[in-house]
């Protein structure tokens, strides 16, 4: 599909620790690890065809989501209950939850999401957006 995201590459401070943190979350989201080395870990989604790649960073610096660059990454949920289930998993793995599951009607009616930080400080969201579920990807 023209314009669809093929993959996202994220540099992390410690690939081994990031993999341990992300494995249960990526499993929940339906991703399968297809490559794992000292330099990179690749997770592919069978439902979307996209991939999330974690790379071992070559230098360390603090991530700031209001500085120029990436603000946050949002994954889709197909049902509102998946956001709640994901929140429970975040608590189980000890993730730093920024915002517990809540409605964000100012984004769109019935928008429902949870926000958290991964172990590198990246802001991540799981969002249920009814328009995406009903209408599917825009063509």
Secondary structure as the mmCIF struct_conf table of DSSP 4:
data_model
#
loop_
_struct_conf.conf_type_id
_struct_conf.id
_struct_conf.beg_label_comp_id
_struct_conf.beg_label_asym_id
_struct_conf.beg_label_seq_id
_struct_conf.end_label_comp_id
_struct_conf.end_label_asym_id
_struct_conf.end_label_seq_id
TURN_TY1_P TURN_TY1_P1 UNK A 2 UNK A 3
STRN STRN1 UNK A 7 UNK A 12
BEND BEND1 UNK A 13 UNK A 13
HELX_RH_AL_P HELX_RH_AL_P1 UNK A 15 UNK A 28
TURN_TY1_P TURN_TY1_P2 UNK A 29 UNK A 30
STRN STRN2 UNK A 31 UNK A 36
BEND BEND2 UNK A 38 UNK A 39
STRN STRN3 UNK A 40 UNK A 45
TURN_TY1_P TURN_TY1_P3 UNK A 46 UNK A 48
STRN STRN4 UNK A 51 UNK A 56
BEND BEND3 UNK A 58 UNK A 59
TURN_TY1_P TURN_TY1_P4 UNK A 65 UNK A 66
BEND BEND4 UNK A 67 UNK A 69
STRN STRN5 UNK A 73 UNK A 77
BEND BEND5 UNK A 78 UNK A 79
HELX_RH_AL_P HELX_RH_AL_P2 UNK A 80 UNK A 93
TURN_TY1_P TURN_TY1_P5 UNK A 94 UNK A 94
STRN STRN6 UNK A 96 UNK A 103
TURN_TY1_P TURN_TY1_P6 UNK A 105 UNK A 107
BEND BEND6 UNK A 108 UNK A 108
TURN_TY1_P TURN_TY1_P7 UNK A 109 UNK A 110
STRN STRN7 UNK A 112 UNK A 117
TURN_TY1_P TURN_TY1_P8 UNK A 119 UNK A 120
STRN STRN8 UNK A 123 UNK A 128
HELX_RH_AL_P HELX_RH_AL_P3 UNK A 130 UNK A 135
BEND BEND7 UNK A 137 UNK A 137
#
